[in-house]
């Protein structure tokens, strides 16, 4: 649950700022106390704040801490010393080559310091620019002519209404009195000419918030730097290969892990070492024994693949010798003979003569078909024959009677009956080709499947071979009948493939038995025990590293719970409330009246803004 800081109406800005600081946790209150006392937070203070935050985050044990008093240092709260003048600068040491124990008394009017080049005028200017406000501060150089130089130091004496105020630089550098003086020289003049001179004024009490936010940035940077010094990458995942409880713990290692879960698995005892050696020996021996079964499984799978292919082939071959297909063969031969007879009746009678014999025979038909093909290549532009063409056989001029006879031959070849006879012949040719391409040698003697079946299922192998032989004999008869156009009655021959299905089932059962063998379960259990003991041994060697990694993860997770943005927003929100309350229209009115009393028209627009407007709130501790 987020902590809400309320600002109630009180009498002064100082009291309300203190109320804000009082509501903060110890580390934040400490920051505010340093700002109120010194005007800023030093790096040494950030180290203390970091320790206090570490306690809040439970990164370190809580220790006794002193009570924090929230008191303004008048010199840092913006209190103005009236009629303040610088009186004396003395006891200078460690500044350039200035002689020690020199003293400069400042006149209430004008003080002139003069001398030759190199006499030390610039040394005094460097000191004054470092101590007072200056837009161009220069580093103070030590005396290069001396091996050992003293630390920089100088004493100032100020007066305010005849009251002496002695201060030492740099030990009192944060005193507000030093901010009431400014140094201007030629180099600073160039700065004013070259750079924009922005003017900003804020009521003194509100400076706490900008300094508080600046301290938060420094604190966050220190936390981030500490986080970077704590590696949280899990480099142990690859070390624990294989499945085990330890592997699961290592793989899921996070800031939420419990180191006690790891401690349950150590130490790796002498008994563990003995058990590991025995289990590794048993595992290796059993694995070697089971490797032969792995080979048997591979061999059985190979046999299964081969016999499945043979089964498919036999089923295809059977389609050529079933009742329906064998009946188709006889029907196709009968169809061809019928169409061949029709061809003879429709055209051959017209060509019968006493001059030649066997008109209408197969040889006669092939003769005129060849003559037609040869005639077609005699003349390209017109049909052959025409009157006065030469006969392609006797080379005599062709008469009208001879032309008519040859044309009749061509007409006969183009008749419908002849075409149907050709189609019927193609059907017979396709059937013949189908039988010619059948591979009846499905079980060659050199084949591994044949050898395996001969050893395991010799009776079934014999039946398959006999069936194929019977089909082969019938195939040869069918091919002969197709060639001679002989109609025959064929008896169906089918090879029973059910035994192949039974063999495949038997192979599957054997493979399953090998796969589910009790020895495989034993091997798996041995591997599980072996892996655990190997991981246990590695865990003991890596335990301290893993413990450190877990501590880093837990530390980083807690450190990341510090939410700078939340506290920065709290600071900025309160600053806005107080700024609007005290930096009001009445304040602006008084400011403008003061400008008018000085006869000054400076063209200043007064606008109240917080020091940080862009923060968000997340979880906080």
C-alpha positions, 0 to 999 in steps of 0.5 A: 500500500502506497504511503501518502504524504499530506501537507496541512496548513501550518504557519510557515514554509519552513515548518511545512518543509520540516513536516514533509521531511519528518514523514519520510523514512529514515534514509530520506529524512537523513537526506533532508537533514543534510540539505537543511544543514549544509545546503546540499548532500555530499558524496560521503552522505550518499554512502550513509544513505545507501546503507540506510536504504540497504537496511530498509530493503533488508539487504543488510542487518538493521543497526542502531541509528542516531535520531535525526534532527531537522534544523535549518542552518541559517547560512544555508537557508537563505538568511541574508546578512545585512551590511555584509562586507569583506574585511580581511583576506589572510593566511593564504597557503597552497595557492599558486606561488603566492607567498604565505602569511600575506594579508589584504585589507579591503577598503569599504570603497575600492581596493586596488591590487597591482603589480608586475606580471607574475607577481601573483595577482591572478592567484588572488583572483583564482582564490576569490572566484573559487570561494565566491559566486563566479560564472567562470571558476578557475582551478587553483594551481599549486606551486610547481617550484616546490616538491611538496605543496601545502593544502589550499587554505585561506582565512576570510573575515567578514563584517555585518553591522560591526560584527566580525564573522571569521570563516575559512576556505574551503572548510566553510565553503558551504556557508551562505555568506560566501554566496553574498559575493560575486567575482567579475573579470575579463574572462567572465565578461566573455562568458556573459557575452557568449552564453545566455544568462538565465535568471532563476529565483526560488524561495529558499525553503523550496530548494530542499526538493531539488536537492532531494531529487538530485540526491535520489539520482545519486543514490539510484546510480550507486544502487545501479552500480552495486547491482552491476557488480553482482552477476545473476546470469545462470551459467550452470544450466548446461553443467547439469545435463539430463533429467533429475530433480537437481536439474529442475532446481538449477534450471528454475533458479531465481530470487524465489528459490530456496537454498535449502532445496539444494542442501537436501541433495548434498553432500556427495558421500562415499556411499554415493560414490560407490553406488554411482560406480556400480550403477554406471557399470550395470548401465553400460553392461545392460546397454551393450546387451540391449544393443543387439535387440536394437539391431533386431528391431531395425532388422524386423522393421526392414523385413516389414517394409519389404513384405509390405511392398511384396503384399502390394505387388501380389494384390496388383498381380491378382487383379490380372488373374481374377475372374472378371479380368480373365473373362474380359480377355476372351471377350476382347478376342471375340470382339476383335474376330467379329470386327475382323470378319465384318471388315472382310464382308464389307470390302474384301469381296470387291477385290477377289480375283482369279489372278491372285490368291489369299485376298483378304488375308492378314498378309494381304491387308498388311501389304496394302497398308504398307503400299498406302504409306509408301504412296503418300510420300510419292507426291507432296502436292496432290493425292496418289495416284492420278492418270499417267502416274507410275505404278509404285511396283511395276513402274508402268503408267497408270490407266483410269482402270488402275487408278480406280482399283488403287483408290478402292484399296485406300477407301477400304482401309479408311472404312468404319469396319476397318477402324473398329478392327484396329481399335479392337486389336489395340485393346488386345495389344494393351492386355498383352503388354500388361501381362508381359510386364508382370514381375513373377519373381517376387522372392529371388533366392538372394533376397533377405526377405526370401531367406527370412521367410524360408527360415520363419515361414517356409510353408507360406513362402512355398505357397506364394512361389507356387501361386506365382508360378501358376499365374506365370504359366497362365500368363504365357498361355494368355499372351499366346492366345492374344497373339493367335486370337484364340478364344479360351476359357481361363480358370481364376488364380488368386494368391492368398495374401492373408498370411502376409497380413498375419506375418506383419502382425506378428512382426509388430508384436515382436517389435512391441515386445522388444520395445516394452521389454522389462530390460528397457525399463531397468535401463531407464531406471538405471539412467535416472539413478545414474544421472541423479548421482552425477548431478549430486556430485557436480552440485557439491562441487558447484554448491558455493557458486550456486549459493552465491548466485542465488544470494546475488539474485535475491539481493538484486531483486530486493535492490530493484524494489527501490523506487526512485520515481515514487519518492521523486514524485512525492517530493515534486508533488509537495514542492508544487503544493508549497510553491503554489501556496507561498509563491503566490500572486501576493508574493509576485505583487510584492516582488513587482513593488520592490522592482518599482521602488528601485526604478527598475523595469527589468521585463521579468515574467514570474512563473512558478514551476516545480524542479521536476514535472515528469515523474510517475509512481510505481510500487515502493518499499 
